[in-house]
Amino acid sequence: MAHHRTRYHVRFLACSALALLMGSIGARARALDLTGTWKFSVDLQNGEHGEPVFTLKQADDRLTGMYEGPFGKHQVTGTVNGETVTLEVGAHGFGKTLKLSYAGKVDGSEKPGGTIDTMCGTMSRVISGAITPGTWTATRRH
């Protein structure tokens, strides 16, 4: 359990430091393109780990797509504002409601065409009112 919390805190601090650094550099002059397939690595504060895959399509500052992971396959919505990314997944089943909320920053060098290959941030998992916070990193699949 201590190992999971240490890993959670290290990732949280790394993402926080990166967010501060990226914020001090300033916002990019044009929108980033996050369209593509992303493999996430999620560490929850309770020690659970997951590796969902998000397939995203970007239109202006809006993101849509699919989540596929431990909770099945569900629609994703989100936004991109400068270097800030938000994603939401919601589902109902077995008498319970599920909401996954991801907030983070793009991370890494911008490629030609405005693409980014990594991002990270914090998230929360809410199952029928029970909230579990966590951290995440994501890498674009090529």
C-alpha positions in Angstrom: 0.0 0.0 0.0 2.8 2.4 0.9 4.5 1.7 -2.5 1.2 2.6 -4.3 0.9 5.9 -2.4 4.5 6.8 -3.0 4.1 6.1 -6.7 0.8 8.2 -6.7 2.5 11.1 -4.9 5.6 11.0 -7.2 3.4 11.1 -10.3 1.3 13.9 -8.8 4.4 16.0 -8.0 5.9 15.4 -11.4 2.7 16.4 -13.2 2.3 19.5 -10.9 5.9 20.6 -11.7 5.4 20.0 -15.4 2.1 22.0 -15.3 3.9 25.0 -13.6 6.8 24.8 -16.1 4.4 24.6 -19.1 2.3 27.4 -17.7 5.3 29.7 -17.3 6.3 29.1 -21.0 2.9 30.4 -22.0 0.1 29.1 -24.1 0.7 27.9 -27.7 -0.4 30.3 -30.4 -2.7 27.7 -32.0 -4.7 24.7 -30.8 -3.0 21.4 -30.3 -4.2 18.3 -32.2 -4.9 15.5 -29.8 -6.7 13.3 -32.4 -5.6 9.7 -32.2 -5.4 6.7 -29.9 -3.9 7.2 -26.4 -2.8 4.5 -23.9 -3.4 5.8 -20.4 -1.7 4.6 -17.2 -3.9 5.5 -14.2 -2.9 5.1 -10.5 -5.6 5.6 -8.0 -4.9 6.8 -4.5 -6.3 3.5 -3.1 -3.5 1.6 -4.9 -5.6 0.4 -7.9 -4.0 0.7 -11.3 -5.6 0.6 -14.8 -4.5 1.1 -18.4 -7.5 2.2 -20.4 -7.3 3.3 -24.1 -8.9 6.5 -25.4 -9.6 7.0 -29.1 -10.0 10.8 -29.5 -11.2 13.1 -32.3 -10.7 16.8 -32.0 -12.8 19.5 -33.7 -11.6 23.0 -32.7 -11.5 22.9 -28.9 -13.9 19.9 -28.4 -12.9 16.3 -28.0 -15.1 13.2 -28.6 -14.3 9.5 -28.8 -14.3 6.2 -27.0 -13.0 4.9 -23.7 -12.1 1.2 -23.5 -10.9 -0.1 -20.1 -11.9 -1.8 -16.9 -15.4 -0.4 -17.1 -16.1 -1.5 -20.7 -16.4 0.7 -23.8 -18.0 4.1 -23.3 -18.2 7.5 -25.0 -15.8 10.3 -24.1 -16.3 14.0 -24.3 -13.8 16.7 -23.4 -12.1 20.0 -24.2 -8.7 21.4 -25.1 -7.9 25.0 -23.9 -4.3 26.0 -24.6 -2.3 23.2 -23.0 -5.2 22.1 -20.6 -7.1 19.0 -21.4 -10.3 17.7 -19.8 -12.0 14.4 -20.5 -15.3 12.9 -19.1 -16.6 9.3 -19.3 -20.0 8.4 -17.9 -21.9 5.2 -17.7 -24.8 3.4 -16.0 -25.2 -0.3 -15.3 -25.8 -2.9 -12.7 -27.7 -0.3 -10.6 -24.7 2.0 -10.4 -23.5 5.2 -12.1 -19.9 5.7 -13.1 -18.1 9.0 -13.9 -14.4 9.3 -14.7 -13.1 12.9 -14.9 -9.6 13.6 -16.2 -7.9 17.0 -16.1 -4.3 17.6 -17.2 -1.8 19.3 -19.4 -0.1 18.3 -22.6 3.5 17.1 -22.0 6.3 16.9 -24.4 7.6 18.5 -27.6 5.1 19.6 -30.2 5.5 17.7 -33.5 4.9 19.1 -37.0 1.2 19.7 -37.4 0.7 20.6 -33.8 0.6 17.1 -32.4 1.7 16.1 -28.9 2.7 12.6 -27.9 2.3 12.7 -24.1 0.0 14.3 -21.5 -0.6 13.8 -17.7 -2.7 15.0 -14.9 -5.1 14.2 -12.1 -8.5 12.3 -12.2 -11.3 11.2 -10.1 -13.4 8.0 -10.3 -16.9 8.3 -8.9 -19.0 5.1 -8.6 -22.5 5.8 -7.2 -21.1 8.7 -5.1 -17.9 7.1 -3.8 -15.0 9.3 -5.0 -11.5 7.9 -5.6 -8.8 10.4 -6.8 -5.8 9.5 -8.9 -3.2 10.5 -11.3 -2.6 9.6 -15.0 -0.2 9.8 -17.8 -1.0 9.1 -21.5 1.1 8.2 -24.5 -0.2 8.5 -28.1 0.0 5.2 -30.1 1.6 5.5 -33.5 
